Amino acid sequence: MTERFLQFPQIDPVIFSIGPISLHWYGMMYLVAFVTAMLLANRAADRSGGVWTRDQVSDLLFFGFLGVILGGRIGYVLFYQFELFLAEPAYLFKIWEGGMSFHGGLLGVILAIFLFARKTQKGFLQVGDFVAPLVPIGLGVGRIGNFINAELWGRQTDVSWAMVFPTDPLQLPRHPSQLYEFFLEGLVLFAIVYLVSIKSKRLGMASGSFLIGYGIFRMIVELFREPDAHLGFIFSYISMGQILSLPMVLTGAFIIWWGYRQPSNQVNGQAAN
């Protein structure tokens, strides 16, 4: 019955192994995201007229990387595996078992931005606007990593592009929702935030647009993505991902409003606030 649907391509999640050391595609995605973000950030710093330096970019990316890893892991455990954490607190540190949350990672990045802004005497919105166009890059390649790992697949469907994933115990045709997220959260969101960042010099526009855009796109994709098996739907047909994304939209709108309330000389990311 499933033969008429697309079959998941045979992709080895391990690129190569040397003895006990293996390079996985998912890890490579993190490396690609980091290097691409660094190149774009350095380019922006070179064009900032001295507002940003490459040394500051290196420090900011380091802060952000820690925020993603620590926040993503803590967020996943608290948002999606809280009962397991209560039964076994050491699970928080079992990173090798997998489990990262974007929303937790976002909170970690926000904290990193706050700490970096205090350290460099820059404005919180100024740093947030600088970071915002870089985030969709990591989101996009991360979803490609999810697809290669045949994880986080979508709900059952009979559309012509439905795919059967080898990790699905039921072997049902499903939405390749990882690719939907790659397109919306990666490509489209990057285009939107990047254009906003170069067209509008008002503080908060880039970071606010990112939060609103991601929140809306994530809530849309959640309509096609299979909820976590141990959570299911929280309220009727509302998933945890949608619940966590709604505050992002509201926060993004607040940040844009806050940015418009700043004095007119606090544009172009020049003033601390």
C-alpha positions as CSV (number, residue, x, y, z in Angstrom):
1,M,0.0,0.0,0.0
2,T,2.8,2.4,0.8
3,E,4.7,1.6,-2.4
4,R,2.9,4.4,-4.3
5,F,4.3,7.0,-1.9
6,L,7.8,8.4,-1.7
7,Q,10.3,6.2,0.1
8,F,12.9,7.8,2.4
9,P,16.2,8.0,0.6
10,Q,18.9,5.8,1.9
11,I,21.1,8.3,3.8
12,D,23.7,7.1,6.3
13,P,23.5,9.6,9.2
14,V,27.3,9.0,9.7
15,I,29.4,10.8,7.1
16,F,32.6,8.9,8.1
17,S,34.2,7.2,11.0
18,I,37.8,7.0,12.1
19,G,38.1,4.4,14.9
20,P,35.7,5.3,17.6
21,I,35.2,8.9,16.3
22,S,32.3,9.5,13.9
23,L,31.2,12.6,12.1
24,H,27.4,12.7,11.8
25,W,25.5,14.8,9.3
26,Y,23.5,16.4,12.2
27,G,26.7,17.6,13.7
28,M,27.9,18.8,10.4
29,M,24.8,20.9,10.1
30,Y,25.7,22.7,13.3
31,L,29.2,23.4,11.9
32,V,27.7,24.7,8.6
33,A,25.4,27.0,10.5
34,F,28.1,28.4,12.7
35,V,30.6,29.0,9.8
36,T,27.9,30.6,7.7
37,A,26.7,32.8,10.5
38,M,30.3,33.9,11.3
39,L,30.9,34.9,7.6
40,L,27.7,36.9,7.4
41,A,28.3,38.5,10.8
42,N,31.9,39.5,10.0
43,R,30.7,41.0,6.7
44,A,28.1,43.0,8.6
45,A,30.7,44.1,11.1
46,D,33.1,45.3,8.3
47,R,30.2,47.4,6.9
48,S,29.1,48.8,10.3
49,G,31.6,51.8,10.3
50,G,33.2,50.7,13.5
51,V,30.0,50.0,15.4
52,W,30.9,46.3,15.4
53,T,34.3,44.6,15.3
54,R,35.3,41.0,14.3
55,D,36.5,40.4,17.8
56,Q,33.0,41.3,19.1
57,V,31.5,39.0,16.5
58,S,33.6,36.1,17.8
59,D,32.6,36.8,21.4
60,L,28.9,37.1,20.4
61,L,28.9,33.9,18.5
62,F,30.6,32.1,21.4
63,F,28.0,33.4,23.8
64,G,25.2,32.5,21.4
65,F,26.6,29.0,20.8
66,L,26.6,28.3,24.6
67,G,23.0,29.7,24.8
68,V,21.8,27.4,22.0
69,I,23.4,24.3,23.5
70,L,22.6,24.8,27.1
71,G,19.2,26.5,26.6
72,G,18.2,23.9,23.9
73,R,19.0,21.0,26.2
74,I,17.4,22.5,29.4
75,G,14.4,23.6,27.4
76,Y,13.9,20.2,25.9
77,V,14.0,18.5,29.3
78,L,11.7,21.0,31.0
79,F,9.2,21.4,28.1
80,Y,9.1,17.9,26.7
81,Q,10.6,15.4,29.3
82,F,9.8,17.0,32.6
83,E,8.3,13.9,34.2
84,L,11.4,11.9,33.1
85,F,13.6,14.6,34.6
86,L,11.7,14.4,37.9
87,A,12.2,10.7,38.0
88,E,15.8,10.9,36.9
89,P,17.4,14.4,37.3
90,A,20.7,13.1,35.7
91,Y,18.8,12.8,32.4
92,L,19.4,16.5,32.0
93,F,23.1,15.7,31.3
94,K,22.6,12.7,29.0
95,I,23.1,14.8,25.9
96,W,24.2,11.7,23.9
97,E,20.7,10.4,24.1
98,G,19.5,13.4,22.0
99,G,16.9,16.0,22.6
100,M,17.1,19.7,21.9
101,S,14.3,22.4,22.0
102,F,14.3,25.4,19.7
103,H,12.3,27.4,22.2
104,G,14.7,26.6,25.0
105,G,17.6,27.4,22.7
106,L,16.0,30.8,21.9
107,L,15.7,31.6,25.6
108,G,19.4,30.7,26.0
109,V,20.3,33.0,23.1
110,I,18.2,35.8,24.6
111,L,20.1,35.5,27.8
112,A,23.4,35.4,25.9
113,I,22.4,38.6,24.1
114,F,21.6,40.3,27.4
115,L,24.9,39.3,28.9
116,F,26.9,40.3,25.8
117,A,25.1,43.6,25.7
118,R,26.0,44.4,29.3
119,K,29.6,43.3,28.7
120,T,30.1,45.5,25.6
121,Q,27.8,48.4,26.7
122,K,25.6,47.9,23.6
123,G,21.9,48.1,23.6
124,F,19.8,44.9,24.0
125,L,17.8,45.6,20.8
126,Q,21.0,46.6,19.0
127,V,22.5,43.2,19.6
128,G,19.3,41.4,19.0
129,D,18.9,43.1,15.6
130,F,22.4,42.1,14.7
131,V,21.8,38.5,15.6
132,A,18.3,38.0,14.2
133,P,19.2,37.5,10.5
134,L,21.8,34.8,11.5
135,V,19.3,32.6,13.4
136,P,17.2,31.3,10.4
137,I,20.4,29.9,8.9
138,G,20.9,27.5,11.8
139,L,17.2,26.7,11.8
140,G,17.2,25.8,8.2
141,V,20.3,23.5,8.2
142,G,19.1,22.0,11.5
143,R,15.9,20.9,9.8
144,I,17.9,19.3,7.0
145,G,19.7,17.4,9.8
146,N,16.4,16.3,11.2
147,F,15.4,15.0,7.8
148,I,18.6,13.1,7.3
149,N,18.1,11.5,10.7
150,A,14.5,10.6,9.7
151,E,13.2,12.2,12.8
152,L,10.4,14.7,13.7
153,W,8.4,13.6,10.7
154,G,4.9,14.8,10.0
155,R,1.4,13.5,10.4
156,Q,-0.2,10.8,8.2
157,T,-1.4,12.0,4.8
158,D,-2.1,10.8,1.3
159,V,-0.7,13.8,-0.7
160,S,1.4,12.8,-3.7
161,W,4.6,13.9,-1.9
162,A,3.9,11.9,1.2
163,M,7.0,9.9,2.4
164,V,7.5,6.7,4.4
165,F,10.2,7.1,7.0
166,P,12.2,4.0,8.1
167,T,12.1,5.2,11.7
168,D,8.3,5.2,11.8
169,P,7.2,1.9,13.5
170,L,3.8,2.2,11.7
171,Q,5.4,2.7,8.3
172,L,2.7,5.2,7.3
173,P,2.9,7.8,4.5
174,R,3.6,11.1,6.3
175,H,4.2,14.8,5.6
176,P,8.0,15.5,5.3
177,S,7.5,18.3,7.8
178,Q,11.2,18.8,8.3
179,L,11.4,20.1,4.7
180,Y,8.4,22.4,5.3
181,E,10.3,23.8,8.3
182,F,13.5,24.2,6.3
183,F,11.6,26.2,3.7
184,L,9.6,28.4,6.0
185,E,11.8,28.7,9.1
186,G,15.0,28.7,7.1
187,L,14.7,30.2,3.6
188,V,11.6,32.3,3.9
189,L,12.3,33.6,7.4
190,F,15.9,34.5,6.5
191,A,14.8,36.4,3.4
192,I,12.2,38.4,5.5
193,V,14.5,39.2,8.4
194,Y,17.5,40.0,6.2
195,L,15.4,42.4,4.1
196,V,14.0,44.1,7.2
197,S,17.4,44.5,8.7
198,I,18.8,46.3,5.6
199,K,15.6,48.3,4.8
200,S,14.6,49.4,8.3
201,K,17.1,51.1,10.6
202,R,14.6,51.3,13.5
203,L,15.6,49.4,16.6
204,G,13.8,46.2,17.2
205,M,12.4,45.7,13.7
206,A,14.7,42.8,12.8
207,S,14.5,40.9,16.0
208,G,10.7,41.6,16.3
209,S,10.2,40.4,12.8
210,F,12.1,37.2,13.5
211,L,10.1,36.4,16.5
212,I,6.8,37.1,14.8
213,G,7.8,35.2,11.6
214,Y,9.1,32.2,13.4
215,G,6.2,32.0,15.7
216,I,3.7,32.1,12.8
217,F,5.6,29.7,10.6
218,R,6.1,27.2,13.5
219,M,2.4,27.3,14.4
220,I,1.6,26.6,10.7
221,V,4.0,23.7,10.4
222,E,2.7,22.2,13.6
223,L,-0.5,21.5,11.7
224,F,1.4,19.0,9.6
225,R,4.0,17.7,12.2
226,E,3.4,14.7,14.3
227,P,3.2,15.7,18.0
228,D,5.7,14.1,20.4
229,A,4.3,10.6,21.2
230,H,4.5,11.1,25.0
231,L,2.8,14.5,24.8
232,G,0.3,14.3,22.0
233,F,-2.0,17.3,21.8
234,I,-2.2,19.5,24.8
235,F,-5.6,21.1,24.2
236,S,-7.8,19.4,21.6
237,Y,-5.7,19.9,18.5
238,I,-3.2,22.3,20.0
239,S,0.4,21.1,20.2
240,M,3.2,22.1,22.6
241,G,5.1,23.7,19.7
242,Q,2.1,26.0,19.0
243,I,1.7,26.9,22.7
244,L,5.4,27.8,23.0
245,S,5.3,29.8,19.7
246,L,2.3,32.1,20.6
247,P,4.4,34.0,23.2
248,M,7.0,34.6,20.5
249,V,4.6,36.4,18.3
250,L,3.4,38.6,21.2
251,T,6.9,39.3,22.3
252,G,8.0,40.2,18.7
253,A,5.1,42.7,18.5
254,F,6.1,44.2,21.8
255,I,9.7,44.5,20.7
256,I,8.7,46.4,17.6
257,W,6.5,48.7,19.6
258,W,9.3,49.2,22.1
259,G,11.7,50.0,19.3
260,Y,9.4,52.7,17.9
261,R,9.2,54.3,21.4
262,Q,12.9,54.9,21.4
263,P,14.2,58.4,20.7
264,S,14.7,59.1,17.0
265,N,18.5,59.3,17.5
266,Q,18.5,55.6,18.6
267,V,18.4,54.1,15.2
268,N,21.0,52.2,13.2
269,G,21.9,50.3,16.4
270,Q,24.0,53.2,17.7
271,A,22.6,53.9,21.2
272,A,22.5,51.7,24.3
273,N,19.1,51.3,25.8
